[in-house]
Amino acid sequence: MADESGQSLRPPKGRTWAPAGRTPVLPVAYSGAGRTSIAGLICIKPGRRTRLIYRTLTYHRRKNEPKGFGEKAFQALLSVAHAQLGGPISLMWDNLPEHVSAEMRTWIAAQADWLLVYRLPPYAPDLNPAEGIWSNLRTKVLNFTVHGIDQLTVLIKSRLKSMQYRPDLLNGFVAETGLAISDQA
């Protein structure tokens, strides 16, 4: 199950505690410059621990720099996942234009010996366990101030890294969808 998300320097809104009568204020270095894009895969294999494989792209608003994940970046992520997992991949994917483009369909067809893609309905975030990653990540970056897009990328990577070592959390994201995982080959 794969999905992608992004975060700019504009911090997500959240709640916190403060002494009575004192509104907590966190300084924000928001200048509107840049964005961190994240693509993640929740990998499930019966009998093995659930894994999270992710990649980030940092957009600094430079000329010819990609703003987010395109076909080539998704192809690279899936190829790396295939190498790390050491076996065929059945991928559940939404209908993002980069996922259904002619270039991507051609590439997927060429990888038919190890890649099988199932499309989610047009708008079904409740069926995509990877959405749990982004929801959890948003709570992990609340109340942190960063002073640049590179610092935000480091913060996001550290939070995703900690999720990689929590297979029960990843299993919870899958369970929340109501999808059943079977041992059938």
PyMOL commands that place a pseudoatom at each C-alpha (Angstrom):
pseudoatom trace, name=CA, resn=MET, resi=1, chain=A, elem=C, hetatm=0, pos=[0.000, 0.000, 0.000]
pseudoatom trace, name=CA, resn=ALA, resi=2, chain=A, elem=C, hetatm=0, pos=[1.536, 3.254, -1.114]
pseudoatom trace, name=CA, resn=ASP, resi=3, chain=A, elem=C, hetatm=0, pos=[0.702, 6.911, -0.819]
pseudoatom trace, name=CA, resn=GLU, resi=4, chain=A, elem=C, hetatm=0, pos=[2.327, 10.314, -0.844]
pseudoatom trace, name=CA, resn=SER, resi=5, chain=A, elem=C, hetatm=0, pos=[2.029, 13.502, 1.152]
pseudoatom trace, name=CA, resn=GLY, resi=6, chain=A, elem=C, hetatm=0, pos=[3.869, 16.730, 1.747]
pseudoatom trace, name=CA, resn=GLN, resi=7, chain=A, elem=C, hetatm=0, pos=[4.611, 19.379, 4.333]
pseudoatom trace, name=CA, resn=SER, resi=8, chain=A, elem=C, hetatm=0, pos=[5.572, 23.009, 3.921]
pseudoatom trace, name=CA, resn=LEU, resi=9, chain=A, elem=C, hetatm=0, pos=[7.122, 25.325, 6.474]
pseudoatom trace, name=CA, resn=ARG, resi=10, chain=A, elem=C, hetatm=0, pos=[3.653, 26.456, 7.517]
pseudoatom trace, name=CA, resn=PRO, resi=11, chain=A, elem=C, hetatm=0, pos=[3.198, 24.395, 10.680]
pseudoatom trace, name=CA, resn=PRO, resi=12, chain=A, elem=C, hetatm=0, pos=[0.105, 22.277, 11.246]
pseudoatom trace, name=CA, resn=LYS, resi=13, chain=A, elem=C, hetatm=0, pos=[-2.290, 23.608, 13.864]
pseudoatom trace, name=CA, resn=GLY, resi=14, chain=A, elem=C, hetatm=0, pos=[-2.439, 21.812, 17.154]
pseudoatom trace, name=CA, resn=ARG, resi=15, chain=A, elem=C, hetatm=0, pos=[-3.283, 22.140, 20.804]
pseudoatom trace, name=CA, resn=THR, resi=16, chain=A, elem=C, hetatm=0, pos=[-0.974, 22.296, 23.775]
pseudoatom trace, name=CA, resn=TRP, resi=17, chain=A, elem=C, hetatm=0, pos=[-0.979, 23.115, 27.478]
pseudoatom trace, name=CA, resn=ALA, resi=18, chain=A, elem=C, hetatm=0, pos=[0.044, 26.407, 29.051]
pseudoatom trace, name=CA, resn=PRO, resi=19, chain=A, elem=C, hetatm=0, pos=[-0.350, 28.147, 32.386]
pseudoatom trace, name=CA, resn=ALA, resi=20, chain=A, elem=C, hetatm=0, pos=[-3.823, 29.641, 32.887]
pseudoatom trace, name=CA, resn=GLY, resi=21, chain=A, elem=C, hetatm=0, pos=[-4.137, 32.992, 31.148]
pseudoatom trace, name=CA, resn=ARG, resi=22, chain=A, elem=C, hetatm=0, pos=[-0.982, 32.603, 29.052]
pseudoatom trace, name=CA, resn=THR, resi=23, chain=A, elem=C, hetatm=0, pos=[-1.428, 31.702, 25.411]
pseudoatom trace, name=CA, resn=PRO, resi=24, chain=A, elem=C, hetatm=0, pos=[1.497, 29.558, 24.243]
pseudoatom trace, name=CA, resn=VAL, resi=25, chain=A, elem=C, hetatm=0, pos=[3.330, 31.077, 21.300]
pseudoatom trace, name=CA, resn=LEU, resi=26, chain=A, elem=C, hetatm=0, pos=[5.843, 29.220, 19.174]
pseudoatom trace, name=CA, resn=PRO, resi=27, chain=A, elem=C, hetatm=0, pos=[8.002, 31.291, 16.841]
pseudoatom trace, name=CA, resn=VAL, resi=28, chain=A, elem=C, hetatm=0, pos=[7.561, 30.259, 13.219]
pseudoatom trace, name=CA, resn=ALA, resi=29, chain=A, elem=C, hetatm=0, pos=[10.101, 30.858, 10.466]
pseudoatom trace, name=CA, resn=TYR, resi=30, chain=A, elem=C, hetatm=0, pos=[7.508, 30.573, 7.728]
pseudoatom trace, name=CA, resn=SER, resi=31, chain=A, elem=C, hetatm=0, pos=[8.672, 32.247, 4.566]
pseudoatom trace, name=CA, resn=GLY, resi=32, chain=A, elem=C, hetatm=0, pos=[6.653, 30.123, 2.148]
pseudoatom trace, name=CA, resn=ALA, resi=33, chain=A, elem=C, hetatm=0, pos=[9.808, 28.731, 0.581]
pseudoatom trace, name=CA, resn=GLY, resi=34, chain=A, elem=C, hetatm=0, pos=[10.002, 25.056, -0.123]
pseudoatom trace, name=CA, resn=ARG, resi=35, chain=A, elem=C, hetatm=0, pos=[8.176, 21.837, 0.555]
pseudoatom trace, name=CA, resn=THR, resi=36, chain=A, elem=C, hetatm=0, pos=[9.076, 18.341, 1.658]
pseudoatom trace, name=CA, resn=SER, resi=37, chain=A, elem=C, hetatm=0, pos=[7.311, 15.615, -0.306]
pseudoatom trace, name=CA, resn=ILE, resi=38, chain=A, elem=C, hetatm=0, pos=[7.094, 12.116, 1.123]
pseudoatom trace, name=CA, resn=ALA, resi=39, chain=A, elem=C, hetatm=0, pos=[6.171, 8.818, -0.521]
pseudoatom trace, name=CA, resn=GLY, resi=40, chain=A, elem=C, hetatm=0, pos=[5.683, 5.770, 1.654]
pseudoatom trace, name=CA, resn=LEU, resi=41, chain=A, elem=C, hetatm=0, pos=[4.883, 2.086, 1.332]
pseudoatom trace, name=CA, resn=ILE, resi=42, chain=A, elem=C, hetatm=0, pos=[3.451, -0.106, 4.072]
pseudoatom trace, name=CA, resn=CYS, resi=43, chain=A, elem=C, hetatm=0, pos=[4.746, -3.563, 3.215]
pseudoatom trace, name=CA, resn=ILE, resi=44, chain=A, elem=C, hetatm=0, pos=[2.935, -6.618, 4.526]
pseudoatom trace, name=CA, resn=LYS, resi=45, chain=A, elem=C, hetatm=0, pos=[4.061, -10.204, 4.168]
pseudoatom trace, name=CA, resn=PRO, resi=46, chain=A, elem=C, hetatm=0, pos=[2.276, -12.860, 6.263]
pseudoatom trace, name=CA, resn=GLY, resi=47, chain=A, elem=C, hetatm=0, pos=[4.630, -14.323, 8.837]
pseudoatom trace, name=CA, resn=ARG, resi=48, chain=A, elem=C, hetatm=0, pos=[6.961, -11.301, 8.711]
pseudoatom trace, name=CA, resn=ARG, resi=49, chain=A, elem=C, hetatm=0, pos=[6.899, -7.970, 10.485]
pseudoatom trace, name=CA, resn=THR, resi=50, chain=A, elem=C, hetatm=0, pos=[5.139, -5.106, 8.703]
pseudoatom trace, name=CA, resn=ARG, resi=51, chain=A, elem=C, hetatm=0, pos=[7.605, -2.658, 7.179]
pseudoatom trace, name=CA, resn=LEU, resi=52, chain=A, elem=C, hetatm=0, pos=[7.617, 1.000, 6.188]
pseudoatom trace, name=CA, resn=ILE, resi=53, chain=A, elem=C, hetatm=0, pos=[9.700, 2.067, 3.202]
pseudoatom trace, name=CA, resn=TYR, resi=54, chain=A, elem=C, hetatm=0, pos=[9.747, 5.776, 2.397]
pseudoatom trace, name=CA, resn=ARG, resi=55, chain=A, elem=C, hetatm=0, pos=[11.562, 8.421, 0.398]
pseudoatom trace, name=CA, resn=THR, resi=56, chain=A, elem=C, hetatm=0, pos=[11.559, 12.206, 0.692]
pseudoatom trace, name=CA, resn=LEU, resi=57, chain=A, elem=C, hetatm=0, pos=[12.132, 14.966, -1.833]
pseudoatom trace, name=CA, resn=THR, resi=58, chain=A, elem=C, hetatm=0, pos=[12.935, 18.497, -0.710]
pseudoatom trace, name=CA, resn=TYR, resi=59, chain=A, elem=C, hetatm=0, pos=[11.827, 21.327, -2.961]
pseudoatom trace, name=CA, resn=HIS, resi=60, chain=A, elem=C, hetatm=0, pos=[13.809, 24.552, -2.436]
pseudoatom trace, name=CA, resn=ARG, resi=61, chain=A, elem=C, hetatm=0, pos=[12.057, 26.483, -5.234]
pseudoatom trace, name=CA, resn=ARG, resi=62, chain=A, elem=C, hetatm=0, pos=[15.116, 26.250, -7.466]
pseudoatom trace, name=CA, resn=LYS, resi=63, chain=A, elem=C, hetatm=0, pos=[14.978, 26.202, -11.231]
pseudoatom trace, name=CA, resn=ASN, resi=64, chain=A, elem=C, hetatm=0, pos=[14.413, 22.717, -12.735]
pseudoatom trace, name=CA, resn=GLU, resi=65, chain=A, elem=C, hetatm=0, pos=[13.998, 21.164, -9.281]
pseudoatom trace, name=CA, resn=PRO, resi=66, chain=A, elem=C, hetatm=0, pos=[11.059, 18.708, -9.011]
pseudoatom trace, name=CA, resn=LYS, resi=67, chain=A, elem=C, hetatm=0, pos=[8.230, 19.960, -6.805]
pseudoatom trace, name=CA, resn=GLY, resi=68, chain=A, elem=C, hetatm=0, pos=[7.169, 16.466, -5.850]
pseudoatom trace, name=CA, resn=PHE, resi=69, chain=A, elem=C, hetatm=0, pos=[7.235, 12.831, -6.835]
pseudoatom trace, name=CA, resn=GLY, resi=70, chain=A, elem=C, hetatm=0, pos=[6.901, 12.226, -10.545]
pseudoatom trace, name=CA, resn=GLU, resi=71, chain=A, elem=C, hetatm=0, pos=[6.878, 9.005, -12.511]
pseudoatom trace, name=CA, resn=LYS, resi=72, chain=A, elem=C, hetatm=0, pos=[10.667, 8.504, -12.327]
pseudoatom trace, name=CA, resn=ALA, resi=73, chain=A, elem=C, hetatm=0, pos=[10.743, 9.020, -8.546]
pseudoatom trace, name=CA, resn=PHE, resi=74, chain=A, elem=C, hetatm=0, pos=[7.894, 6.516, -8.040]
pseudoatom trace, name=CA, resn=GLN, resi=75, chain=A, elem=C, hetatm=0, pos=[9.633, 4.025, -10.323]
pseudoatom trace, name=CA, resn=ALA, resi=76, chain=A, elem=C, hetatm=0, pos=[12.831, 4.391, -8.289]
pseudoatom trace, name=CA, resn=LEU, resi=77, chain=A, elem=C, hetatm=0, pos=[10.934, 3.924, -5.000]
pseudoatom trace, name=CA, resn=LEU, resi=78, chain=A, elem=C, hetatm=0, pos=[9.204, 0.774, -6.244]
pseudoatom trace, name=CA, resn=SER, resi=79, chain=A, elem=C, hetatm=0, pos=[12.470, -0.635, -7.621]
pseudoatom trace, name=CA, resn=VAL, resi=80, chain=A, elem=C, hetatm=0, pos=[14.207, -0.044, -4.277]
pseudoatom trace, name=CA, resn=ALA, resi=81, chain=A, elem=C, hetatm=0, pos=[11.286, -1.629, -2.419]
pseudoatom trace, name=CA, resn=HIS, resi=82, chain=A, elem=C, hetatm=0, pos=[11.481, -4.661, -4.717]
pseudoatom trace, name=CA, resn=ALA, resi=83, chain=A, elem=C, hetatm=0, pos=[15.203, -5.011, -4.008]
pseudoatom trace, name=CA, resn=GLN, resi=84, chain=A, elem=C, hetatm=0, pos=[14.741, -4.592, -0.218]
pseudoatom trace, name=CA, resn=LEU, resi=85, chain=A, elem=C, hetatm=0, pos=[11.792, -6.975, 0.015]
pseudoatom trace, name=CA, resn=GLY, resi=86, chain=A, elem=C, hetatm=0, pos=[13.349, -9.568, -2.270]
pseudoatom trace, name=CA, resn=GLY, resi=87, chain=A, elem=C, hetatm=0, pos=[10.160, -10.714, -3.918]
pseudoatom trace, name=CA, resn=PRO, resi=88, chain=A, elem=C, hetatm=0, pos=[7.123, -9.783, -5.971]
pseudoatom trace, name=CA, resn=ILE, resi=89, chain=A, elem=C, hetatm=0, pos=[4.992, -6.805, -4.946]
pseudoatom trace, name=CA, resn=SER, resi=90, chain=A, elem=C, hetatm=0, pos=[1.205, -6.477, -5.037]
pseudoatom trace, name=CA, resn=LEU, resi=91, chain=A, elem=C, hetatm=0, pos=[0.638, -2.729, -4.808]
pseudoatom trace, name=CA, resn=MET, resi=92, chain=A, elem=C, hetatm=0, pos=[-2.565, -0.942, -3.786]
pseudoatom trace, name=CA, resn=TRP, resi=93, chain=A, elem=C, hetatm=0, pos=[-2.454, 2.533, -5.310]
pseudoatom trace, name=CA, resn=ASP, resi=94, chain=A, elem=C, hetatm=0, pos=[-4.754, 5.527, -5.655]
pseudoatom trace, name=CA, resn=ASN, resi=95, chain=A, elem=C, hetatm=0, pos=[-5.450, 7.335, -8.925]
pseudoatom trace, name=CA, resn=LEU, resi=96, chain=A, elem=C, hetatm=0, pos=[-2.963, 10.182, -8.672]
pseudoatom trace, name=CA, resn=PRO, resi=97, chain=A, elem=C, hetatm=0, pos=[-2.165, 11.385, -12.212]
pseudoatom trace, name=CA, resn=GLU, resi=98, chain=A, elem=C, hetatm=0, pos=[1.470, 10.256, -11.848]
pseudoatom trace, name=CA, resn=HIS, resi=99, chain=A, elem=C, hetatm=0, pos=[0.234, 6.749, -10.966]
pseudoatom trace, name=CA, resn=VAL, resi=100, chain=A, elem=C, hetatm=0, pos=[-2.023, 6.347, -14.006]
pseudoatom trace, name=CA, resn=SER, resi=101, chain=A, elem=C, hetatm=0, pos=[-0.013, 8.186, -16.663]
pseudoatom trace, name=CA, resn=ALA, resi=102, chain=A, elem=C, hetatm=0, pos=[0.914, 6.446, -19.904]
pseudoatom trace, name=CA, resn=GLU, resi=103, chain=A, elem=C, hetatm=0, pos=[4.586, 6.429, -18.872]
pseudoatom trace, name=CA, resn=MET, resi=104, chain=A, elem=C, hetatm=0, pos=[3.780, 4.747, -15.559]
pseudoatom trace, name=CA, resn=ARG, resi=105, chain=A, elem=C, hetatm=0, pos=[1.406, 2.197, -17.130]
pseudoatom trace, name=CA, resn=THR, resi=106, chain=A, elem=C, hetatm=0, pos=[4.126, 1.259, -19.629]
pseudoatom trace, name=CA, resn=TRP, resi=107, chain=A, elem=C, hetatm=0, pos=[6.716, 0.906, -16.867]
pseudoatom trace, name=CA, resn=ILE, resi=108, chain=A, elem=C, hetatm=0, pos=[4.360, -1.199, -14.708]
pseudoatom trace, name=CA, resn=ALA, resi=109, chain=A, elem=C, hetatm=0, pos=[3.646, -3.489, -17.682]
pseudoatom trace, name=CA, resn=ALA, resi=110, chain=A, elem=C, hetatm=0, pos=[7.401, -3.963, -18.161]
pseudoatom trace, name=CA, resn=GLN, resi=111, chain=A, elem=C, hetatm=0, pos=[7.723, -5.029, -14.491]
pseudoatom trace, name=CA, resn=ALA, resi=112, chain=A, elem=C, hetatm=0, pos=[4.879, -7.568, -14.706]
pseudoatom trace, name=CA, resn=ASP, resi=113, chain=A, elem=C, hetatm=0, pos=[7.134, -10.384, -13.471]
pseudoatom trace, name=CA, resn=TRP, resi=114, chain=A, elem=C, hetatm=0, pos=[7.332, -8.767, -9.994]
pseudoatom trace, name=CA, resn=LEU, resi=115, chain=A, elem=C, hetatm=0, pos=[4.779, -5.911, -9.826]
pseudoatom trace, name=CA, resn=LEU, resi=116, chain=A, elem=C, hetatm=0, pos=[0.989, -6.234, -9.753]
pseudoatom trace, name=CA, resn=VAL, resi=117, chain=A, elem=C, hetatm=0, pos=[-1.003, -3.008, -9.210]
pseudoatom trace, name=CA, resn=TYR, resi=118, chain=A, elem=C, hetatm=0, pos=[-4.506, -2.791, -7.761]
pseudoatom trace, name=CA, resn=ARG, resi=119, chain=A, elem=C, hetatm=0, pos=[-6.269, 0.566, -8.051]
pseudoatom trace, name=CA, resn=LEU, resi=120, chain=A, elem=C, hetatm=0, pos=[-8.213, 2.001, -5.134]
pseudoatom trace, name=CA, resn=PRO, resi=121, chain=A, elem=C, hetatm=0, pos=[-11.565, 3.658, -5.884]
pseudoatom trace, name=CA, resn=PRO, resi=122, chain=A, elem=C, hetatm=0, pos=[-11.286, 7.350, -6.924]
pseudoatom trace, name=CA, resn=TYR, resi=123, chain=A, elem=C, hetatm=0, pos=[-11.563, 8.822, -3.432]
pseudoatom trace, name=CA, resn=ALA, resi=124, chain=A, elem=C, hetatm=0, pos=[-11.026, 6.237, -0.731]
pseudoatom trace, name=CA, resn=PRO, resi=125, chain=A, elem=C, hetatm=0, pos=[-8.492, 7.404, 1.860]
pseudoatom trace, name=CA, resn=ASP, resi=126, chain=A, elem=C, hetatm=0, pos=[-10.293, 5.214, 4.400]
pseudoatom trace, name=CA, resn=LEU, resi=127, chain=A, elem=C, hetatm=0, pos=[-9.140, 2.142, 2.421]
pseudoatom trace, name=CA, resn=ASN, resi=128, chain=A, elem=C, hetatm=0, pos=[-5.488, 3.200, 2.221]
pseudoatom trace, name=CA, resn=PRO, resi=129, chain=A, elem=C, hetatm=0, pos=[-3.425, 2.221, 5.295]
pseudoatom trace, name=CA, resn=ALA, resi=130, chain=A, elem=C, hetatm=0, pos=[-0.655, 4.606, 4.215]
pseudoatom trace, name=CA, resn=GLU, resi=131, chain=A, elem=C, hetatm=0, pos=[-2.964, 7.510, 5.117]
pseudoatom trace, name=CA, resn=GLY, resi=132, chain=A, elem=C, hetatm=0, pos=[-2.344, 6.530, 8.744]
pseudoatom trace, name=CA, resn=ILE, resi=133, chain=A, elem=C, hetatm=0, pos=[1.322, 7.376, 8.275]
pseudoatom trace, name=CA, resn=TRP, resi=134, chain=A, elem=C, hetatm=0, pos=[0.507, 10.973, 7.364]
pseudoatom trace, name=CA, resn=SER, resi=135, chain=A, elem=C, hetatm=0, pos=[-2.024, 11.375, 10.166]
pseudoatom trace, name=CA, resn=ASN, resi=136, chain=A, elem=C, hetatm=0, pos=[0.455, 10.061, 12.710]
pseudoatom trace, name=CA, resn=LEU, resi=137, chain=A, elem=C, hetatm=0, pos=[3.284, 12.142, 11.249]
pseudoatom trace, name=CA, resn=ARG, resi=138, chain=A, elem=C, hetatm=0, pos=[1.274, 15.368, 11.576]
pseudoatom trace, name=CA, resn=THR, resi=139, chain=A, elem=C, hetatm=0, pos=[0.905, 14.760, 15.318]
pseudoatom trace, name=CA, resn=LYS, resi=140, chain=A, elem=C, hetatm=0, pos=[4.650, 14.120, 15.588]
pseudoatom trace, name=CA, resn=VAL, resi=141, chain=A, elem=C, hetatm=0, pos=[5.693, 17.442, 14.029]
pseudoatom trace, name=CA, resn=LEU, resi=142, chain=A, elem=C, hetatm=0, pos=[3.291, 19.608, 16.067]
pseudoatom trace, name=CA, resn=ASN, resi=143, chain=A, elem=C, hetatm=0, pos=[4.913, 22.090, 18.440]
pseudoatom trace, name=CA, resn=PHE, resi=144, chain=A, elem=C, hetatm=0, pos=[8.301, 21.898, 16.746]
pseudoatom trace, name=CA, resn=THR, resi=145, chain=A, elem=C, hetatm=0, pos=[9.741, 24.963, 15.148]
pseudoatom trace, name=CA, resn=VAL, resi=146, chain=A, elem=C, hetatm=0, pos=[12.120, 24.661, 12.255]
pseudoatom trace, name=CA, resn=HIS, resi=147, chain=A, elem=C, hetatm=0, pos=[14.137, 27.396, 10.598]
pseudoatom trace, name=CA, resn=GLY, resi=148, chain=A, elem=C, hetatm=0, pos=[14.315, 26.078, 7.073]
pseudoatom trace, name=CA, resn=ILE, resi=149, chain=A, elem=C, hetatm=0, pos=[13.071, 23.441, 4.699]
pseudoatom trace, name=CA, resn=ASP, resi=150, chain=A, elem=C, hetatm=0, pos=[16.138, 21.231, 5.174]
pseudoatom trace, name=CA, resn=GLN, resi=151, chain=A, elem=C, hetatm=0, pos=[15.575, 21.197, 8.935]
pseudoatom trace, name=CA, resn=LEU, resi=152, chain=A, elem=C, hetatm=0, pos=[11.929, 20.224, 8.323]
pseudoatom trace, name=CA, resn=THR, resi=153, chain=A, elem=C, hetatm=0, pos=[13.072, 17.332, 6.111]
pseudoatom trace, name=CA, resn=VAL, resi=154, chain=A, elem=C, hetatm=0, pos=[15.403, 16.094, 8.876]
pseudoatom trace, name=CA, resn=LEU, resi=155, chain=A, elem=C, hetatm=0, pos=[12.550, 16.269, 11.413]
pseudoatom trace, name=CA, resn=ILE, resi=156, chain=A, elem=C, hetatm=0, pos=[10.186, 14.343, 9.118]
pseudoatom trace, name=CA, resn=LYS, resi=157, chain=A, elem=C, hetatm=0, pos=[12.818, 11.676, 8.389]
pseudoatom trace, name=CA, resn=SER, resi=158, chain=A, elem=C, hetatm=0, pos=[13.507, 11.167, 12.091]
pseudoatom trace, name=CA, resn=ARG, resi=159, chain=A, elem=C, hetatm=0, pos=[9.785, 10.734, 12.831]
pseudoatom trace, name=CA, resn=LEU, resi=160, chain=A, elem=C, hetatm=0, pos=[9.346, 8.292, 9.918]
pseudoatom trace, name=CA, resn=LYS, resi=161, chain=A, elem=C, hetatm=0, pos=[12.449, 6.375, 11.029]
pseudoatom trace, name=CA, resn=SER, resi=162, chain=A, elem=C, hetatm=0, pos=[10.907, 5.847, 14.464]
pseudoatom trace, name=CA, resn=MET, resi=163, chain=A, elem=C, hetatm=0, pos=[7.707, 4.530, 12.797]
pseudoatom trace, name=CA, resn=GLN, resi=164, chain=A, elem=C, hetatm=0, pos=[9.792, 1.948, 10.909]
pseudoatom trace, name=CA, resn=TYR, resi=165, chain=A, elem=C, hetatm=0, pos=[10.629, 0.267, 14.215]
pseudoatom trace, name=CA, resn=ARG, resi=166, chain=A, elem=C, hetatm=0, pos=[6.989, 0.047, 15.332]
pseudoatom trace, name=CA, resn=PRO, resi=167, chain=A, elem=C, hetatm=0, pos=[5.347, -2.778, 13.342]
pseudoatom trace, name=CA, resn=ASP, resi=168, chain=A, elem=C, hetatm=0, pos=[2.375, -2.778, 15.747]
pseudoatom trace, name=CA, resn=LEU, resi=169, chain=A, elem=C, hetatm=0, pos=[1.693, 0.853, 14.804]
pseudoatom trace, name=CA, resn=LEU, resi=170, chain=A, elem=C, hetatm=0, pos=[1.889, -0.030, 11.103]
pseudoatom trace, name=CA, resn=ASN, resi=171, chain=A, elem=C, hetatm=0, pos=[-0.420, -3.011, 11.686]
pseudoatom trace, name=CA, resn=GLY, resi=172, chain=A, elem=C, hetatm=0, pos=[-2.833, -0.590, 13.360]
pseudoatom trace, name=CA, resn=PHE, resi=173, chain=A, elem=C, hetatm=0, pos=[-2.914, 1.528, 10.190]
pseudoatom trace, name=CA, resn=VAL, resi=174, chain=A, elem=C, hetatm=0, pos=[-3.875, -1.602, 8.222]
pseudoatom trace, name=CA, resn=ALA, resi=175, chain=A, elem=C, hetatm=0, pos=[-6.465, -2.717, 10.790]
pseudoatom trace, name=CA, resn=GLU, resi=176, chain=A, elem=C, hetatm=0, pos=[-8.081, 0.727, 10.723]
pseudoatom trace, name=CA, resn=THR, resi=177, chain=A, elem=C, hetatm=0, pos=[-9.011, 0.194, 7.048]
pseudoatom trace, name=CA, resn=GLY, resi=178, chain=A, elem=C, hetatm=0, pos=[-10.853, -3.054, 7.746]
pseudoatom trace, name=CA, resn=LEU, resi=179, chain=A, elem=C, hetatm=0, pos=[-8.810, -4.811, 5.062]
pseudoatom trace, name=CA, resn=ALA, resi=180, chain=A, elem=C, hetatm=0, pos=[-8.000, -8.466, 5.691]
pseudoatom trace, name=CA, resn=ILE, resi=181, chain=A, elem=C, hetatm=0, pos=[-4.566, -9.887, 5.002]
pseudoatom trace, name=CA, resn=SER, resi=182, chain=A, elem=C, hetatm=0, pos=[-4.579, -13.533, 3.931]
pseudoatom trace, name=CA, resn=ASP, resi=183, chain=A, elem=C, hetatm=0, pos=[-1.838, -16.153, 3.671]
pseudoatom trace, name=CA, resn=GLN, resi=184, chain=A, elem=C, hetatm=0, pos=[-2.872, -17.145, 0.163]
pseudoatom trace, name=CA, resn=ALA, resi=185, chain=A, elem=C, hetatm=0, pos=[-0.167, -16.958, -2.446]
for i in range(1, 185): cmd.bond("trace and resi %d" % i, "trace and resi %d" % (i + 1))
show_as sticks, trace
zoom trace
